[in-house]
């Protein structure tokens, strides 16, 4: 593999990240998941209430540092006391 292929592979590997969340109930976690999935830059998001984790797969070219504050805003519209650690 050349350097360009390695860089492309690293970029694709970085497009899926897991974050800690703070949410009170499973129904609220489902609301957060729905809100995250409707946020621009998110390809797919899954919230696991049991582990208090959110896994986000980002669209190609999306910057997680830019997208995640928007995900948090979207989640707080449906569950105002939730939090995401990023």
C-alpha positions as CSV (number, residue, x, y, z in Angstrom):
1,X,0.0,0.0,0.0
2,X,1.2,3.5,-0.8
3,X,0.9,6.5,1.5
4,X,-2.2,7.8,-0.2
5,X,-4.0,4.4,0.3
6,X,-3.0,4.3,4.0
7,X,-4.3,7.9,4.5
8,X,-7.6,6.9,2.8
9,X,-7.9,3.8,4.9
10,X,-7.3,5.8,8.1
11,X,-9.9,8.4,7.1
12,X,-12.5,5.7,6.6
13,X,-11.6,4.0,9.9
14,X,-12.1,7.3,11.7
15,X,-15.6,7.8,10.3
16,X,-17.2,5.7,13.1
17,X,-16.8,6.8,16.7
18,X,-18.3,5.9,20.1
19,X,-19.3,8.5,22.7
20,X,-20.4,8.3,26.3
21,X,-23.9,9.5,26.9
22,X,-26.0,10.6,30.0
23,X,-29.6,9.7,29.6
24,X,-32.2,8.6,32.2
25,X,-34.4,6.0,30.4
26,X,-34.5,3.7,27.4
27,X,-37.3,5.7,25.8
28,X,-35.2,8.9,26.0
29,X,-32.3,7.0,24.5
30,X,-34.5,6.0,21.6
31,X,-35.4,9.7,21.1
32,X,-31.7,10.6,21.1
33,X,-31.0,7.9,18.5
34,X,-33.8,9.2,16.2
35,X,-32.6,12.8,16.6
36,X,-29.0,11.9,15.9
37,X,-29.9,10.0,12.8
38,X,-31.7,13.1,11.4
39,X,-28.6,15.3,12.0
40,X,-26.7,16.5,8.9
41,X,-23.4,14.6,8.6
42,X,-24.6,11.5,10.4
43,X,-24.9,8.4,8.2
44,X,-26.1,6.1,11.1
45,X,-26.3,6.4,14.9
46,X,-27.0,3.8,17.5
47,X,-27.7,4.4,21.2
48,X,-27.2,1.6,23.7
49,X,-29.0,2.5,26.9
50,X,-27.5,-0.4,28.8
51,X,-23.9,0.7,28.2
52,X,-24.7,4.5,28.0
53,X,-22.9,4.7,24.6
54,X,-23.7,6.3,21.3
55,X,-21.9,5.0,18.1
56,X,-22.0,7.4,15.2
57,X,-21.0,6.6,11.7
58,X,-20.3,9.9,9.8
59,X,-21.0,10.7,6.2
60,X,-18.0,10.9,3.9
61,X,-16.3,14.2,4.3
62,X,-18.1,15.0,7.6
63,X,-15.9,16.3,10.5
64,X,-16.9,14.7,13.8
65,X,-15.8,17.8,15.7
66,X,-18.3,19.9,13.7
67,X,-21.1,17.3,13.6
68,X,-21.2,16.2,17.2
69,X,-22.2,19.6,18.7
70,X,-25.1,19.5,16.2
71,X,-26.0,16.0,17.3
72,X,-26.1,17.2,20.9
73,X,-28.3,20.2,19.9
74,X,-30.7,17.8,18.1
75,X,-30.8,15.4,21.0
76,X,-31.5,18.2,23.5
77,X,-34.5,19.3,21.5
78,X,-36.1,15.9,22.2
79,X,-34.5,15.3,25.6
80,X,-33.3,18.5,27.3
81,X,-31.3,16.9,30.1
82,X,-29.3,14.4,28.0
83,X,-25.6,14.8,27.5
84,X,-22.9,13.4,25.1
85,X,-19.2,13.3,26.0
86,X,-17.0,14.2,23.1
